[in-house]
Amino acid sequence: MTQPVPGTLKKTPLHAKHRALGARMVEFGGWDMPVEYSGIADEHMAVRTRAGLFDVSHMGEIEIAGKDALRAVQHITSNDASRLAVNQIQYSALTTPQGTFVDDVLTYRIADDHFMLVVNASNIVKDFHWIAEHIKDVGGDAVAVNASSRYALVALQGPAAAGVLQSLTGVDLSAIKYYWFSTGEVAGVRVTISRTGYTGEDGFEVFAAPSAAERVWDAILQAGRPAGVVPAGLGARDTLRLEASMRLYGNDMDDTTTVVEADLNWIVGWKKEEFLGHDVLRRQKAEGAPRKLVGFEMLERAIGRHGYEIYIGGDKAGVVTSGTQTPFLKKAIGMAYLPADRTAPGTEFEIDIRGRRARAAVVAMPFYKRPK
């Protein structure tokens, strides 16, 4: 993250709220976004133990509709969208013919012939052009629309999230299962509520019209004050998602890494007849990929951060894709791509940290799993 260049960055509908709350702002994907308010560790712990409210309005929404919308979504994404019921959500990938990531996405089934893909902020334009071009491959009746300007999006995450949000809506939140969504009102504002998140905690993401975003944001913070809800920034969002072993596009996966290499076989619809990149992924599944994303823990006092080189037996063997000292687990952890024959838990390697080699070992993921 770098310092913002005044006047050149996009702003979410909640930008003035972040400034008023004293957030430290940074450039992220072309947006001027809050990285922290009270401190990354403080916000991280609030989400693990109470709840935190994030502005994620910079994320993009691309809708695909028409009689052949399902065929189009099946062609451009790796997961099997035919398994989605209306109001259900699926984690998936937009894939290239090489089986690599154009982006990772959430696929919402709004109706039998209407889908919405929630995409990463920095990829909105790229994804939309990719989708618009490749849904033509299947022919028929399907149209893609970049609907990102229609939505503001906030995420309330943490064990107190359900209770706080329930006090503001008539929607029965207990009836919304994980990775499902419903519609209704929050604080008198028409919204879509999904039981999703990027922190490893129970929580909800609330879509509203940009003009109503401040009303929803203020209402949640006010209702959550007795429960200790705090505004949280992108810094805590990053440490929380890493602790929960959730990949970040641009760090842990991109258009040079395949879905199999990213160890995300579970988001591939292996029984689908075809999708972009299916032949490469099926071959890697059968024969094994040359490398795989693994989790690691440091074996000495050091932090292996994004971009640091990894050495095994004196030879360069990979690069750290994500790494941090986690506030909750109080460990230095990370992810990295390693040669396939060096990915077994317990395998040790060295990370070059500014000229000093520090020991680390492969561990099973997830690092953190929410108690049920």
N, C-alpha and C positions, 0 to 999 in steps of 0.2 A: 504494500500500500504506500502511496506517495501523497504528498500534500496537494490539496486541490488547487487548480488554477482558476482564480475567480472569473466568473462569467462564461466559462466554457463547459461546465458540467450540468447535467440534468438534475432536476430536483423532484423528489416525491411530493405528494400533496401534504405530507407531514413535516416537510423541511423546517418550517417556522417553529414547529413544536420542539424539534430537536435542538434548534438554536436556543429557544427559550429555556429548555431544560439544562443547558450548559454542556451539551454533548461535544466531545471532540470529533470533528468531522474529517473524513479522508475521502480521496478519490477511490471509487471501486466500480470497475466496469463502465466508466463514463458517467457515474453518478456521484453526487456529493452526499455521502452517507455517514451516519453516526457509527463510530467504531467503539466508543465507550462513553458511559455517563459517570457512574460511581467507581469504575475500575473493572477490568475484565474478570479478575478473580472473584470479586464481589458479585458481579452479575451472573457469572457461571454458577456460583454456589446458590444464589437465589433461585435459579432455574431448577437445580437439583433438589432443593429442599422446600421451595415455596412456589414461585412462578415468576417468569419474566415476559415482558411484552416487546416484541420486535416489529419494526417497520420493514417489511419485505416487498414494498410496493414497486421496487425496481425490477422484480421478476417479471417475465413476459407471459402473455396468454395468447395462444394461437388456436383459433377454432376451425374445425373441419366439419362441414355439413354437406348433406346431399344423400341421395339414394344409395350411392356407392361409398359413403364415408368410411364404413367399416373396412372395406377392401383397401381403401387408400391408407388408413392407419395401419392395417396389417402389413402393408408393403414397406412402409417407411420406418416402422418401429420393430424392436427385437422381441418384445413380449407378445403374448397372445391376447389381443384385445377382444377377441370373440368370447372370452371367458368373463368379460365384465358385464355385470347387470347395470341397468340404469341407476345412477347415483353411486356407482362404485368407482374406485380409483386404483391405478396400477403404476408402480414404478417401472420405467422402461428406458430404452435408449433409441435415439435417432441414429441409425447406423449408415456408414458408407459401404460401398461394394466390397471393401477390404475388411469389413467386420469391425472397424474402429468407430469411435464416437464422433458424431457431429455435435451431440449434446446428450446429457441425461435429462429425462423429462418425467413428469407425472401426467398420466393420461386419465382424464375425467370422462366418463360416459354420461352426457347430459340427457340424451335420448337415444333411441335405437339408431338414428341416423345423424347424430350430432355429438361431436367429441371436442374436448378442450385439452390442449397440451400446455402445461406450465413449464416454462423454459428458463434457463439462466439469463440474468440481466445482460451480460456482455455478449450473448449469442442471439439476441432477439432478431436482429435484421438478418444475420446469417441463416438462422434456423428457418425464418419465414420464407426466404428465397429458396432454400433447399426443399422445404415442404411443397411450396407452390410448384416447383419444377418437377419433383418426383411423384407427386400424386397423379401427374399426367401419364405416368408409366402404365397405370392400371386402366386408363380410359374411364368412360362412364361419367356419372354425375357426382362430383365431389369438388367443393370449393373451399379454399383456405383463406382465412381473414386474420390479419394481425389485430387482435382485439385488446392489446395491452393498455391502450389509453383509456379503456372503459373501466379499468379496475384499479382500486387501491387494495393492498393486502397487508393485514397484520397477523402476527402469530403469537398466541398466548400459550406458553409452554411451562409445564411443571406440575407437581402434584396438586396444587391448589387451582389449576386452570379450570377444571370442570365446574367447581363450586362458584368461582367468581363469574364465569361466563353465564352460568345458569341463572344467576340473579338478574341478568339483563335481557333474557330472551324467553319467549314462550315455547321455543323448540325444545323437545325432550332430548337433551344431550346424551342421556344414558342409552337412547335408542340408536345413536350413531356409532356404529362399530368402527374399529381401526381401519383406515383407508376406505371410508364411505363418506358421503356428504349429504347435506340437506339444505333447504332454503327456509327463510323466515325473517324475523327482525331481531336486531340487537340494538338496544337503546332507541327503538323507534325507527331504525334505519333498515331498509330492505337489504338482506345479505345472503350470501352462500357460506355455509359453515362446513368445513371439512375436518375430519379427525386425523390430521396429518401433522408432520413437523420434521425438524432437522436437528433435533437435540438429543434424541434418545429418551425423552420424557413423554408422558401422556400430554396431549394438548390439542389445540385447534388452530386452524388458519381461517381467517374471516375475510371474504371478498366483499367490498362495498364500492359504490360509485366514488370516484375521487372527491367529489364535492362534499361527501358525507364522512370522509376519512377522519377528520379531526373530531367529529362528534363521537365516533366509535372509539377512537384512541382515548379521548378524555374519559368517556364513560367507563371503559375497562380499568384504566388507572385509578379512577376514583373508587369504583366498586372493589378493586383489589387492594386498596391501601391497608385495610385492617388485616388482610392475610399476608402482607409484606410483599406484594407484587411490585416489581421495579421495571423501569424501561431498560432494555438491554440492547447492546450494539453488535456490530459485526464481529468484533473481537471475541466476545463470549460465544457467539454463534459458531465461530470456527473451532474454538477449543471444545465446545460441547459436541459438535458433530464428529470431531476426531476421536474423542473419548468413546463415542458410540460407534466408531469404525465406519462412519458414512463417508463415501468418497466425495471429493470436490473436483468439479470439472476445471481443467486448467492446471491442477496440481497432480491428482491421482489418476486422471484419465483425460484423453484428448484424441485428436484424429490420428495419433500415431500408436495408440494402444487399443487392442481388441477387447471385446466384452469378456472373452474367456480369460485373457491375460489379467484383466482387472478383477478376476475371481468373482464375477457376477453372473455365473451360469444360470442362476435362478431367475434372471430377468430375460431369459431366452425362451421363446415358445418353440421348443424342439419339435413339436408335432405339426407346426405350421408348414404348409407346402413350400412357401418361399417368403423371403423378405430380403432387403438389401444386405448383403454380406453373409447370407445364411450358409453358403457353401464353405467359406473360409472358417466360420465358427464351428460348423459341424466337423470339419477336418481337424481343427485344433482340439475339439472335444474328444475325438476318437484317437488321435495320435499324440495329443499333448502339446501344449503351447511351449515355446522356447523359454518363456519367463512367466513369472506370476507375481501379482501384488501380494505382499505379506505385511503383517504387523510386526513391530519389534519393540523391545524395551531396552533402554540403556543399562549396561551392567556396571557403569561407574558414573560419577557425578558429571554429567554433560547433557547437552540437548542436541540431538541430530535434527537439523532443520531442513526445510525444503531446499533442494539443489545441492546439498552436501554429497560428496562422492563416497561410495562404499567400496571397500577392498576386502578380498578374500585371498589369503595366501600371498599377499603382496600385489595381486592383480586387481585392477578396477573391475568391479562386478555389477555395479548399478548406481542408482542415485536415489536419495531420499526424496519422496514426493510430498510428504507432510510430516511435521514433527513439532512437538511442544512439551512443556511441563504442565501436566493437567492439575487444575486446582482441586478437583474432587478426589481422584485416585492418588494424587501426590506422587506421580511417577513421570519420568521422561519417556514418552512413547512416540511412535511414528509409523509411517507406512513407506514401503519401498518396493521397487521391482528387483527381483533376484532371479538368477538362472534357475530353471525348473528343478534341477537336481540339488539345489541348495535352499529349498523352501520348507523343509521339515521343521516343526517346532523344536527349539533347542539349538538349531544351527547358529554358530557364532560368526560374527564378522566385525570389521572395523569401519568406523565412519571418520572421514577426514574433517575435523572441525577447526578450520582456520590454521591448518598446518600441524595439528595434533591429532593422532589417531586414538579414538575412544571406542571401547568394546561395546557391542550390542548383540542381542540374540533374537531370533525369530520366536514369536509367541502367537498363540491362537487368537483370533478375533471372534466376537467383539471384545474390546478392552473393558467396556462397561455395558451392563445389561440391567435395565430398570427392574427392580423387584416387583413381582406381581402381587 
